[in-house]
């Protein structure tokens, strides 16, 4: 009696084939996720959520822009522009599949004007 193994029960240990290597490294899923995020950016189908935080920062105020597409080049460029136009420091990071930007100080009004010019939707504080 011969047993047939399905592909679900098989584990690929090693292969030189580029297609197999892409599957093993997760490149296909990452590229699909990046393509989806780029589409969101191109069509501007996202809404930025503003927050102001003080907790755990030594009393300093930080403006948080949350729920951005998780595409690092877009976040890096937007963060750089916001920091330059507001004249403050800041950073960007990706958390739980969503992008987030922190800008030092309460710069909501200046950031909202910049986003209006770029025709990006926002809500919150």
N, C-alpha and C positions, 0 to 999 in steps of 0.2 A: 504494500500500500504506500503510495507516494503522496507526500504532503506538499502542497503548493503554498508558498509564502506570498502574501500580498505586499505591495510596496509600502504600506503603512507600517508593517512590522519590521521592515528592513532599515538598517542604519548604514549610511554611507561613511566609511572610515577614512578613505583616501581616494583622490582622483586627480589626474592632471587636466581633465577636461575643464575649460573655462566656464562652461555652463554649470557644471557640478560645483565648482569653486564659488561661483556667484550664489548658488543656493546655500552652500555651507556657511558663507560669510554673512548672508542676509542682505547682500547688495540689491537684490531685486525688490525686496520690501522697502528698503531705505529709499531707493530711487522712485518707487511708486508714491511713497509718502512725500518726498520732496516735490514731485510733480504736482501732487494735490495741493501742497502749500503754495507753490508758485502760481497755480491757477487762482487760488483765493486772493493772492496779492494782485495779480493782473486784473481781476474783475472787481477788486475791492469789496469782496463779500465777507467782511469781518467788521466787528464793532469793538473799538477799544474801550475798556472800562477803566475809569480813573479811580484811584484811591489815594488817601493821604495817610501816612503812617508815622508814628513817633515812638512806639514801643520798641524797646531793645536797641535804641540808637542814641542813647545818651541825651535824650531830649531834643535831638535834631529832627527836623521835619523832612520827609522824603515824599516826592510825588511818584506814584506807581502807575504805570500804564500796563494793564493786564489783558489777557486773552488775544494776543497778537498771533499771527501765524508763526509756527515754529521753524522758520527758515533763517538760518544764521546770517547769510549775507544781507538780507533785508533788515534784520534787527540791527546789525552792526552799522549799516548806513544810516538808518533812522536815528539811532542813538547818537551817532557822531553829529548829525545835523542838529538834533535837539540840544545837545551839549554846547555846540558852537553858538547857536542863536540865542540860547538862554544865558550863556556865559557862566555855566556851572559844571560840576562833575556829574558823573553818572555811570551806569553800567547796564548791560543786558544779559539775560540768561534764559534758558529754556527749561521749563519745569512742568512735568505731567503732560507733555505733548503740546504745551502752549508757550508762546513767547512772552517775556515780561521785560519791561524797561524801568529802571529806577533813575530818577533825576533828583539831585540834591535840592532841597528847599521847596517851597510852595510855589511852583511855576505853572499852575493850572491855566491861568489866563493866557500866558505867552504860548504854551503848548497848544491850546485850543485854536489860537490864531494860525499857528503853523499848520495844524491838521486841516483847518478850513481851506487854506490855500491849496493843500494837496488833495482836497476833496475826500478825506478819510473820515468815516463816521466814528462818533464817540458818544459815551454817555457816562453819567456818574458825577461825582463831586464837581 
